[in-house]
Amino acid sequence: MESKIKIAVVDDEELITRALVDFLNKQEGLSVCLQSNDGNSFLDELKTISELPDIVVLDLKMKNSDGIDINRKLKKMYPEIKTIVVSSYYKDSYLGYMMKEEVNAFLSKDIKPEVLVEAIMAVYRKGFFLTSGQMDAIRGQISSKTSKPTYSNEDDLTIRELEVLEMICQQYTTSDIAEKLFISKRTVEGHRNNLLLKTGVKNIAGLVIYAVQRKLIDADKII
């Protein structure tokens, strides 16, 4: 039996926290293992539990703590934990900043509950989640005059790496990419690690932004 995705919920509004916990626990394949109304207390609690969450659903602005600061500390302490920031202060113009801060998904509190579930599944399997509207916003923020960078021979992306990059941007999983390219999952992981190293970005979401900004792939192919 496949284990459930473990979720932590951090929001200073207790009513929202309870509603989220109740909703997520009712979803197949999800289980809330930790909930907190304060970011700093949440970080302290992480040190005491035997099983860490896979994903943290984190509020951006809380009374006693700042979501971005909590995310930074979390990524430093537990880099394997992924974060979904959900905020009533959502703006498309914040997307680039959130990606730079290694946030795996950034959503408005106005979203439908099923979108949050979709985001959790995508972040767990693929490392990031972007709605079609967010991709449109990112495309719109890219200048048509942006030139493709010139790489040295040492840093050139190979044809295979570009193929993997395009499929990552299309939100294919490691297994999907391996199957479509007739290579092993370990080889896909190797190409992905090389892409992160060569581009200098920190995560999969960063790869997507990098690819679009530098026109390494056709932006219309991005899901």
NORSULSUL-V558714 format. One record per residue. N is the residue number from 1. RES is the residue in one small letter. SS is DSSP state (hx for helix, st for strand, lp for the rest). PSI is psi in whole degrees, 0 to 359 (999 if undefined). OMEGA is omega as a letter, one per 30 degrees, with the letter a starting at -180 (NA if undefined). Layout:
{{N & RES & SS & PSI & OMEGA} {N & RES & SS & PSI & OMEGA}}
//
This chain:
{{1 & m & lp & 130 & a} {2 & e & lp & 134 & a} {3 & s & lp & 154 & a} {4 & k & lp & 152 & l} {5 & i & st & 124 & a} {6 & k & st & 128 & a} {7 & i & st & 141 & l} {8 & a & st & 141 & l} {9 & v & st & 123 & a} {10 & v & st & 111 & a} {11 & d & lp & 136 & a} {12 & d & lp & 353 & l} {13 & e & lp & 109 & a} {14 & e & hx & 324 & a} {15 & l & hx & 317 & l} {16 & i & hx & 317 & l} {17 & t & hx & 312 & a} {18 & r & hx & 318 & a} {19 & a & hx & 318 & l} {20 & l & hx & 314 & a} {21 & v & hx & 314 & a} {22 & d & hx & 315 & a} {23 & f & hx & 311 & a} {24 & l & hx & 323 & l} {25 & n & hx & 341 & l} {26 & k & lp & 352 & a} {27 & q & lp & 137 & l} {28 & e & lp & 130 & l} {29 & g & lp & 1 & a} {30 & l & st & 148 & l} {31 & s & st & 126 & l} {32 & v & st & 119 & a} {33 & c & st & 348 & a} {34 & l & st & 139 & l} {35 & q & st & 146 & a} {36 & s & st & 151 & l} {37 & n & lp & 11 & l} {38 & d & lp & 130 & a} {39 & g & hx & 315 & a} {40 & n & hx & 321 & l} {41 & s & hx & 323 & l} {42 & f & hx & 314 & l} {43 & l & hx & 323 & l} {44 & d & hx & 319 & a} {45 & e & hx & 327 & l} {46 & l & hx & 328 & a} {47 & k & lp & 347 & a} {48 & t & lp & 349 & a} {49 & i & lp & 151 & a} {50 & s & lp & 331 & a} {51 & e & lp & 119 & a} {52 & l & lp & 152 & l} {53 & p & lp & 154 & l} {54 & d & lp & 324 & a} {55 & i & st & 140 & l} {56 & v & st & 125 & l} {57 & v & st & 112 & a} {58 & l & st & 131 & l} {59 & d & st & 149 & a} {60 & l & lp & 315 & a} {61 & k & st & 114 & l} {62 & m & lp & 159 & a} {63 & k & lp & 314 & a} {64 & n & lp & 3 & a} {65 & s & lp & 156 & l} {66 & d & st & 130 & a} {67 & g & hx & 321 & l} {68 & i & hx & 317 & l} {69 & d & hx & 319 & l} {70 & i & hx & 319 & l} {71 & n & hx & 318 & l} {72 & r & hx & 313 & a} {73 & k & hx & 319 & a} {74 & l & hx & 315 & a} {75 & k & hx & 329 & l} {76 & k & hx & 320 & a} {77 & m & hx & 317 & a} {78 & y & lp & 77 & a} {79 & p & lp & 342 & a} {80 & e & lp & 343 & a} {81 & i & lp & 132 & a} {82 & k & st & 153 & a} {83 & t & st & 139 & l} {84 & i & st & 113 & l} {85 & v & st & 124 & l} {86 & v & st & 123 & a} {87 & s & st & 147 & l} {88 & s & lp & 354 & l} {89 & y & lp & 24 & a} {90 & y & lp & 137 & l} {91 & k & lp & 141 & l} {92 & d & hx & 328 & a} {93 & s & hx & 346 & l} {94 & y & hx & 352 & a} {95 & l & hx & 311 & a} {96 & g & hx & 318 & l} {97 & y & hx & 318 & a} {98 & m & hx & 320 & l} {99 & m & hx & 319 & l} {100 & k & hx & 327 & l} {101 & e & lp & 9 & l} {102 & e & lp & 24 & l} {103 & v & lp & 134 & a} {104 & n & lp & 340 & l} {105 & a & st & 146 & a} {106 & f & st & 118 & a} {107 & l & st & 155 & l} {108 & s & st & 150 & l} {109 & k & lp & 352 & l} {110 & d & lp & 355 & a} {111 & i & lp & 158 & l} {112 & k & lp & 147 & a} {113 & p & hx & 324 & a} {114 & e & hx & 336 & l} {115 & v & hx & 323 & l} {116 & l & hx & 318 & l} {117 & v & hx & 317 & l} {118 & e & hx & 318 & l} {119 & a & hx & 317 & l} {120 & i & hx & 314 & a} {121 & m & hx & 317 & a} {122 & a & hx & 316 & l} {123 & v & hx & 320 & l} {124 & y & hx & 318 & a} {125 & r & hx & 326 & a} {126 & k & hx & 345 & l} {127 & g & lp & 350 & l} {128 & f & lp & 165 & l} {129 & f & lp & 129 & l} {130 & l & lp & 131 & l} {131 & t & lp & 165 & l} {132 & s & hx & 325 & l} {133 & g & hx & 322 & l} {134 & q & hx & 321 & l} {135 & m & hx & 321 & l} {136 & d & hx & 319 & l} {137 & a & hx & 319 & l} {138 & i & hx & 316 & l} {139 & r & hx & 319 & a} {140 & g & hx & 337 & a} {141 & q & hx & 353 & a} {142 & i & lp & 126 & l} {143 & s & lp & 139 & l} {144 & s & lp & 345 & a} {145 & k & lp & 358 & l} {146 & t & lp & 124 & a} {147 & s & lp & 152 & l} {148 & k & lp & 132 & a} {149 & p & lp & 155 & l} {150 & t & lp & 123 & a} {151 & y & lp & 154 & l} {152 & s & lp & 165 & l} {153 & n & lp & 328 & a} {154 & e & lp & 327 & a} {155 & d & lp & 2 & l} {156 & d & lp & 139 & l} {157 & l & lp & 133 & l} {158 & t & lp & 166 & l} {159 & i & hx & 319 & l} {160 & r & hx & 319 & l} {161 & e & hx & 322 & l} {162 & l & hx & 324 & l} {163 & e & hx & 315 & l} {164 & v & hx & 318 & l} {165 & l & hx & 316 & l} {166 & e & hx & 319 & a} {167 & m & hx & 327 & l} {168 & i & hx & 316 & a} {169 & c & hx & 335 & l} {170 & q & lp & 8 & l} {171 & q & lp & 32 & l} {172 & y & lp & 146 & l} {173 & t & lp & 169 & l} {174 & t & hx & 317 & l} {175 & s & hx & 317 & l} {176 & d & hx & 314 & a} {177 & i & hx & 316 & l} {178 & a & hx & 317 & a} {179 & e & hx & 316 & a} {180 & k & hx & 329 & a} {181 & l & hx & 1 & l} {182 & f & lp & 46 & l} {183 & i & lp & 169 & a} {184 & s & lp & 159 & l} {185 & k & hx & 325 & l} {186 & r & hx & 322 & l} {187 & t & hx & 321 & l} {188 & v & hx & 315 & l} {189 & e & hx & 322 & l} {190 & g & hx & 316 & l} {191 & h & hx & 320 & a} {192 & r & hx & 318 & l} {193 & n & hx & 321 & l} {194 & n & hx & 321 & l} {195 & l & hx & 317 & l} {196 & l & hx & 319 & a} {197 & l & hx & 314 & a} {198 & k & hx & 324 & a} {199 & t & hx & 338 & l} {200 & g & lp & 8 & l} {201 & v & lp & 167 & a} {202 & k & lp & 343 & a} {203 & n & lp & 179 & a} {204 & i & hx & 320 & l} {205 & a & hx & 321 & l} {206 & g & hx & 324 & l} {207 & l & hx & 320 & l} {208 & v & hx & 312 & l} {209 & i & hx & 316 & a} {210 & y & hx & 313 & a} {211 & a & hx & 319 & a} {212 & v & hx & 314 & a} {213 & q & hx & 324 & a} {214 & r & lp & 7 & l} {215 & k & lp & 39 & l} {216 & l & lp & 341 & l} {217 & i & lp & 165 & l} {218 & d & lp & 116 & a} {219 & a & hx & 333 & a} {220 & d & hx & 344 & a} {221 & k & hx & 352 & a} {222 & i & lp & 132 & l} {223 & i & lp & 999 & NA}}
//
